[in-house]
């Protein structure tokens, strides 16, 4: 199943406000990079957010999240958020803002 283009447009509208944003097809979806660092993305009907190991661990305590296990092994710094977790624009913005915050903490590539 291809990624949800309407969802990708919602994410792009939020992250596109920042400088240094590029889009890249990866993981069978669309990833948003910030200064060369993976930030967040859309895979099928879910969003993936990069929050770092501590941020991801905390996020997994919230409803509608799951470990990102694209390869069958969880990626400790990223989580999936199911559609119920970003129904409202405010919910989606919360996740994108958290991912942007983590990506900005990394040195540019």
HELIX and SHEET records of a PDB file:
HELIX    1   1 UNK A    5  UNK A   15  1                                  11    
HELIX    2   2 UNK A   52  UNK A   59  1                                   8    
HELIX    3   3 UNK A   83  UNK A   85  5                                   3    
HELIX    4   4 UNK A   89  UNK A  104  1                                  16    
SHEET    1   A 6 UNK A  21  UNK A  26  0                                        
SHEET    2   A 6 UNK A  29  UNK A  34 -1                                        
SHEET    3   A 6 UNK A  37  UNK A  43 -1                                        
SHEET    4   A 6 UNK A  46  UNK A  50 -1                                        
SHEET    5   A 6 UNK A  75  UNK A  81 -1                                        
SHEET    6   A 6 UNK A  65  UNK A  68 -1                                        
END                                                                             
